[in-house]
Amino acid sequence: MTKFAIKTMNAISPVGLQRLDRDRFDVGTDIESPRAILLRSADLHSVELPPQLYAVARAGAGTNNIPVDKLAALGIPVFNTPGANANAVKELVIAGMLLAARNLYHAADYTRSLVADQGLSGKELELRVEAGKKKFAGFELPGRTLGVVGLGSIGVLVANAAQSLALKVLGYDPAVTIKNAWQLSPSVEQVTSVEELFSRADMVTLHVPLVEGTRGMVDAARIALMPSGGVVLNFARGGVVDEGAVLAALDSGHLRCYVNDFPTVAGAVHPRVIALPHLGASTGEAEDNCAVMAVDQLSDYLLNGNIRNAVNFPEVVMTRQPGTTRLGMFNENKPNMIGQITAALAEAGLNVAEFTNKAKGEYAYTLVDVEGAVHDELKEQILAIDGIVRARKIDG
């Protein structure tokens, strides 16, 4: 049986790593020729990837640190863990709303400064606390309107939790999945445009990936649509917000507060910005969940060729047929690829027991179980087909 070497490029929760059978996997930071890479935040864009690499798995949702398109062209799936950290981020969003609504962050700073900087104590401290507290008067959440942009795993949890706090909730996501739509509270009003959401929301929270269509989506024009005194919360990606536009709106008083998880030099020192040190998934539970999900998906692919939650290839899962040999093939998404693959199998005298082919964008993935032995000559014949990117015999 093949033994797979997996290189870890960040600290990965042992709860996940212990699920890897050491008879089938070597795991460590010092692996020199890995078949797979397991990471969190390590940047792969400038890393020279080994030619024998089969897969990359990120214990987290975002994949901006991974050259996804480059890996797709090489027939290397990139796995992520959508939803594994959703509760952790949801809790942070709710905390952010409360911090902004009640001025808790700046109020705590004020109290600390009275003692640490001014050395007050006793009656003098009590008097200054009472005198100063009116500067931090806030507002309550019930009756306010929260706009949720992006109704994926996190956005749905945030929307549902906000309703339990008696907020009116608007949601926007033109590509919401059927699964997430079913999980969304029926009381959440789904709007048909980002502009409508901004124009009606006292607070807006963002839960979208950073892609060309979302970069800078919170700009001056959309901020201007919000009621005066609005709050923007960004626990998605820094780039989805035009920071200059947000800071200008804070300076003018049109925005009350900007809560985010992506500190910048300008934002970190602004008195109306609450910038957290990327705490979104920083809980023990979230790190465990992400590690378990990433490890399970990676091991299933290495051992069985199954693809679940790859950002650059379709989901292909097939139960192994007893007494068969499995092949996995990546190819360009163009006509007659299946015909050429099955012709090569027939020429080799192999009967197909099970066959699955699915496409996603420019590429497709094929899993096939055949009755009989697969020799290296067949693999080379398949690789010679124009449009085949990669082929692998999967021992299991």
N, C-alpha and C positions, 0 to 999 in steps of 0.2 A: 504493500500500500504506500502511496505517496505521502510524504510528510511535508507540511507547508511551513515556511518561515515567514513570520509576521513581525515587521518592525514597528514599534511604537515610537511616535515622535513627540508625544506629550505624556503627562501623567494620566493614565487611564484607570478608572476605578477598578480595584481588584474584584469587586462584585461581578463585573463583566468578564475580566480576564480569566477568572477561575472556571468559567464555563467552557474554556477551550481545552479539549482533551490533549494532554501532553504527549500521548502516543501518536497524535496526528499533527500537532502544531508545536513549533519552536517559537517563543515569543520573547522579545526584548528590545532594548534601545540600541544594542550593539550588533544587530543583525546586518551583515554586509551585503547579502544578495537576496533581498526579500521577495517573496511571491505576492505579498500584500503589505500595505501600509495602513496603520490605525493611528488616527490623530484627532486633535481638537482644534487648536488655533495655529499650529505650525504652518508656515507659508511654503507651499510646494511650487510656486511659480518660478522660483530661481533654482530649484533643485534638479539635478540631473537624474532622471528616473532610470532605474535599471531595466534592461531590455526584457528580463524575464518576469516583470511585474504583471500580475493578473488583476489586481483590484486595489481600490483605495476606499477606506471607510472613515467617515467623520462622526465622532460621538457628539453630535449637535445638528442643528438644522441648516444653518447657512454654509455655503460652499465658496464664498468669495476668495478664500485662501487656497483654492485648488483650481488648476487649469482644466476645467471640466471639458471644454470643447476639444482641447488637445488630446485629452485622454480618450474621449469618444472616438476620435480618428484612429487611435491605436487599439481600439477594442478593449478598453479598460473601464469597467463600470465604476462609478463614484457613488457610494452609498451614503445616505445621511439618516437622521433619526427624527423625522417630523412627529411632533406631539409628545416626545419623551420628556421634554422640559417645559411643556405647556403650562402645567400648574404653577411651577416656580415663577414663570414670567407673569402669569395672571396675577399672582399675589403681589408682585412688584408693581404692576400697573395700578392695582387697587391702592397700595401704599402710596404710590406717586400722586394719585388723585387726592388722597387725604392730606399729604404733605403740602400740596399746592392750595387746596381749599382752605386749610386752617393755618397756613404760614408756619408750619411746625418746624421746618428746617431753620429758618431765620430766627424764629422765636427761641429755639434751643441755643443758637449761637449767641443771642443777646444775653440770655441768662448766664451762659458760660463766661461771657466777657465781663459781666459784673463782678464775678468772683476771681477769675484767672487774671484779668487785665487791670481791674480797678480795686481788687482786694476787699470788696464789700462783704459784710457779714451782719448777722443779727438784725436789729430793727432797721438799720440803714438799707440792708439788702432787701428786706421785706417791703419797705417803702418804694424803693426803686423798681422792684418787680411790679408792684401794683400800678405805679405811675406809667410804666412802659408798656404794659400789656395791651393797651388800646391800639398801639401801632400794628399789632398782629391780628386784629379782629378779622375773621374769615367768613366763610359761608358754609351752609350745610348742603349735602348732596341731594336729598330728596327733592323732586320737582325739577332739578336741572336736567339738561339733555347732554348725553354722551354720544359722540359719533365714533363708530368703530370702522376703520378702513382696513379691510382684509378679514375675511371670515374663514380662516383656516383653523387649525386646532387651537391656537392661542386666542385668536379673535373671538371664536365662539364661546370659550370659557370666560373671557373678559365680559362679553355682552351679557351672558347669563348671570354672572356674578354681580354686575352693575345693576341689573334689575332687582336683585335681592336687596340692594341698598336704596330702592325706590327711585332710581334714576330712570328717566325716559331714554330709551336706547335706539339709535339709528345705526343701521349697518349697510356697508357698501362693499360688494365684491361681485363683479360680473362673471367670475369664474368659480363661484362657490360650488363645491362638490355636493353630490346628493347626500353622502354620509354626513357632512358637516351641516347641510341644510336641515336634515332630520334632527340633529342634536341641538340646533338653535332654538331658543325659546320662541314660541309663536307670538309672543308680545313684542319681540324685536321688530321694528319697522325697517324693512329693506328699501333703500332709496335707489334711484336709477342713475345718479351721477355724484361724483365727488363734490361738485359745486353745491348741489342741494344739501349734502351732508354738512359742509362747512358753514353754509348760510344759516343752518338751524341749530348747530351744536354749540353749547357753552364750553365743552371740552372735546378734544379730538385725540384719539389714540390710534397709533399706526402699527399695523401688523402685516406688512407686505415685504417681499424680498427686494433686494436692490438689483433691479434690472433697468434696461434702457427706458422703459415706460414709466418707472417709478422714481428715477433719479430726479431729485429736486422737486418732487410733486407738491410739497408744502412750500409754496412760493408766495410772493407779495400779493398777487391777485387773489389767491385762495384765502390767505390770512385776512385780507380786507373784507371778505364775505362774513367772517365770524362776528358775532355780537361783541361789543366792547367788553374787555375784561376776560377774554377767553383764555383757555389753558390748552397747550399742546403737549402731548406725551409721546415720546419716541423711544420705544423699546424694540424697534425693528432693525434698522441700519442707519448710521449717521447720514449717509448720502441721500436718503429720501427727503431730507429737509434742507432747504436753502437757508443756511444758518444766518447769513447776512440779513435776509428778509425777516427772520424771526427776531434777531437782536434789534433791528430797527423798530419792529412792532412793539417790542418790550420797552424800548426807550421812549416811544410816543405814548405809552400807556394803553394802546389798543389790546395788547396781550398782557395778561396778568403774570403768567409764569410759563416757563418751558422746562419740562422735566424730561431728562434723557439719560441714556446709558452709555453715551459715547462722548467723553470729555474732549474739548478742544481748548486751545490757549485762550481764545476770545470768550468762549462760553463759560469756562470754569471760574472766571473772575467776575462775571456779570452778576449783579445783585438779584436779578429776577430769574436766574437760571439755577436749577438743581441738577447738577451733573454727577452721576454715579459712575463708579469704576467698573462698568460692564458686569453688573451683578445678575443679569437676567437669569442665567441658568446656574448661578453659584449657590446651590444648595447640595447637601450630600445626597438627597433623594434624586434630584435631577441628574447629577453626575452618574449615579448608579444606573438610573433608567436609560440614559443615553448610552452608557457603556454596554449594558446588556443587549440593547437593541442593535447597536453597531456590530457587536461580536456575533450575535446570532445570524444577522444578515450576511456578514462576511464569511462565516464558517459554512453556512448553507450554500453559498455560491462556490466556495473552493471545493467542497466535498460533493455537491450535487449539481452545480451549475445553475441553481435557481436564482433569479433576480427579484428582489423586493426592495422598493424604495431607492432605486438608483435614479439620480437626477438626469443622467444622460442616456439611459436605455429604458425600454419598456419593461413592465412587470411580466416576467415569464416564470411560472412555477409549474413543475410537472412531477407527478409521483413516479418514482423509479419502477420499471417493469422487471420482475424477477428474471434472472438469467440473461439479461441484455447488457450491452455496452453502450455507454452514453457519450455523445459528442455535443459540444457547444460551439456555435459559429456566429461571428459578428460579420455583417456585410452591409454594404451600401444599400440604401432603400431604393432599388430600381427594379424594373421588370425582369422576369425569368430567373431570378436568383434561386427560388425554391426548385424550379425545374432542373437547373443545373446541379444543385446539391443532390436531389433525389436520383438523378441520372448517374452521378458518380457512385452513389451507394449501390444502385442496381448493378452497375458494371462490376463492382467489387463482390457481387453475389450476396449482398446483405439485405435481409428483409426488414422493413421498418415496422417496429412494434408500436411506437408512439412518436408523434411529431408535433411540435409547436413552433410557430413563427409569428413574431409581432414586431411592429415598427414604431419608432418614435423619432420624428423629424427626419434627419438625413440618414439614419442608420436603423438596422433591424437586428434582431437576435433570434437564433434558431437553436432549439434543443431537440435532439432526436435520440431515441433508444432503438438500437438495432440488434437483431438476433445474429450472433456470431462475433468473432474477434475482429478488432479494428487494427490494421497494421499501419506502420509509419508511411507506407507508400500511398495509402488512401488519404491520410492527412495532407501529404504533399500535393496530391492531386486536387484536393479541395482548395488548398491555399493558392493553387495556380489559376483558379477560376477568377476572371476579372470581376472585381467588386467585393471579393472576400477580404476582410480586414484581418481576421484572426480565427484560428480553429484550435480546439483543445479536446483531447480525450480525457474524460472525467472518470477517474478510477473509483471515487466514492470511498 
